[in-house]
Structures are given as structure tokens and as C-alpha cells.
Amino acid sequence: MTVERAFQVVWRFNALVIAVACLVVLAYGAVFGAFLVRDFLATRVTAGIAPVARDGTATPPDSAKIDIRSFTRIEGQQMMWAPLATVDHIRSGYYSKDATNTRDYVFYDLADGTYRRLLDRDDVLIADAQMIRPDRHEGEDSSNANARARPPLALAIHMVTRDTNGDGRLSHQDARDIALARPDGRGLTTVATGIARVLGTTLTGSNTLVVMLKTANGAVRALHIALDDFSVIHQNAMPTAGERG
């Protein structure tokens, strides 16, 4: 084999390798592009995001799309409760989301067989709901079944009622209202508005709930709330960095 012939064989082999490599790159690029397009066009599933109407409140859900979750017994009450959830379709840029949201709670009275809803409106997003129970005694085993089943004193609800950050949706990033009700859902009373998050709760005595809050503008304050009527007894703001308490 002459040098010229050998050079031609090597050149053709290199060309073949380069062509195969290009085809492999193109194939990987096509697969990646297909996955990327599918991801862009896919419907994402999330929670805690609701579409808003023009006035900034949540779009009322279609009653046909309301889904009731599992009922659970409320300790110390002849009552069961369950969340009412919706699946809201939200468009965002090049993709869309299906968001599962809690919109309300329904209570079932075991004694008289009646149902009752917590809210009198359908245009809010419930970000959190929890029963307020007596504090665990010092030294008490938290795994004790009786301690875990201690009857609640009140129900705390965190509600997002308006699109406060202007992003076109209701979510956990918006300021929320804090409300309290009886464990059976009666007597719902709003005790604070414009709250970014709850920093902690405790009971002082048997009738006063202390809630530590951080407001949407960054201020921290303590609310002392009477549990018999959910009135705010007094509130104390934490001094800023330049102040002394």
C-alpha cells in the first residue's frame, strides 16, 4: 500500500468517525429537545396557588370541581371535619399548573346529623389550619396517646384573601389573615391581617393564647387573645434594631 493510499484510508476513516459522532450528537440533541418541549408544555401539579379575579381575590371555584377529603373526629367533640379542596388550572408563561387548594372546611355534627361549612365565602385560599391544644406539661412524654389526643381549645385558620404581592395569584407568598374559631368551627373571628408568618404560639393560663407574628412589612409583635371571645387583650411590638425595649 502506497503512502497516498494509506492517507486516503485514514482520511475516510476519520470522516466516518466524525460523521458518526455528529449523528450521535444530533440524536442526543433531538431527544433532549423533545424532553425540553414536553417539559415546557406539560401541566405541572402543585399546591397552595389559586388564580385571582380582577379585584385581587381568589377566583371562586366551580362547585363541580370541589373535592372533599377524609373526615376526622375532633377530640372532645361530637364533630368530624374535612377540608374542601379544588384543583385550579393556572397558566404561567409557557406552561400551566394544576394547583390543589384548600378553600374551606366542612363540619359534620354526629349528634344531629347536620353539616356546616366554616367560611361564608368561596374566594379565599386556606394556607393552614390547626387545632390549638393545651401545652404539654413539663416532663410529659410527647408519645403518650392521651397527650396527643388532648381536646383542642380553638381552631386557627390562616387565610390568603388578596394578591398582596401582585404576581397574579394567591399563594403562600402573599400576606395572610389569621382567624380563630371554636373547635367545632363556630364563631370564626379574624384576629390579625397582613401577616407574613406565625412565629409561635403558647397558652398563658387556661384562657389566653399568645401568638407571635411577623407582619408583611417585617415587624414582629405578640398578640394576647382571650379564648372565650377571641378578643385581642393587648399586643406588644418588638423593638427595632435602633430601639431598646
Secondary structure, DSSP 8 states (H G I E B T S, - for coil): --HHHHHHHHHHHHHHHHHHHHHHHHHHHHHHHHHHHHHHHSEEEEESEEEB-TTSSB----GGGEEE---EE-TTSSEEEEEEEEEEEEEETTEEEEEEEEEEEEEEETTT--EEES-S-SS-EEEEEEEE-----TT--TT-HHHHT---SEEEEEEE-S-TT-SSEEETTS-EEEEEE-TTS-S-EEEEEEEEEEEEEEEETTTEEEEEEEETTS-EEEEEEETTT--EEEEEE---TT---
